[in-house]
C-alpha cells in the first residue's frame, strides 16, 4: 500500500509540475509586448532623425539644393549662400533688383537666402534661381559659393557639422 501511495503521489507531483510549467509559459508569452519586425530586424528601436546638408556644386546650373539624409521629415528652414571671389570678401555679381526682396533677409546680410520647405527623409529639395541666366558673369573668372543650411538651427539635427559646404565655379 505504501508503494502504491508513493507511486500515486509521484504521478500527481509530476502532473502538477508539468501543468505549472505550461501555465508559466502561457503567462510569459501573454506578458510580452508584440514588437513588429522592421527593415532593420525584429525588436530594433529606430530613432527619428533629421540631417540636412547642401549640394553646393549644383550652383553651376543656377540650382540651390539641400538633401535630408535623416529618417524623419525636416521643418521648413533657410539656406544662405555667400558668393565671393576666392580668398576675398565680396566681388560677386549682384542679384537683379527685381529679385532682391524674394532672396534677401536682414538677418543674413550680403547673402542669397532661399526658403526651403519641409524635406522628406532621403529626398532633395532643388530651387532653380530664376535670375541665374540674366546675371552677367565675367567669363573665365572664379566665384566661390559658401552654403549654410538651417542657419537659425530650427531643425534638431543629428549632425550639425555637415550644414555647410562650398563650391568654386568658373564662369563660362
Buried (B, 14 or more C-beta within 10 A) or exposed (E): EEEEEEEEEEEEEEEEEEEEEEEEEEEEEEEEEEEEEEEEEEEEEEEEBBBBBBBBBBBBEBBBBBBBBBBBBBBEBBBBBBBBBEEEEEBBEEBEEEBEEEBBBEEBEEBBBBEBEBBEBEEEBEBEBEBBEEBEBEEEEEBBBBBBBBBEEEBEBBEBEBBBBBBEBEBE
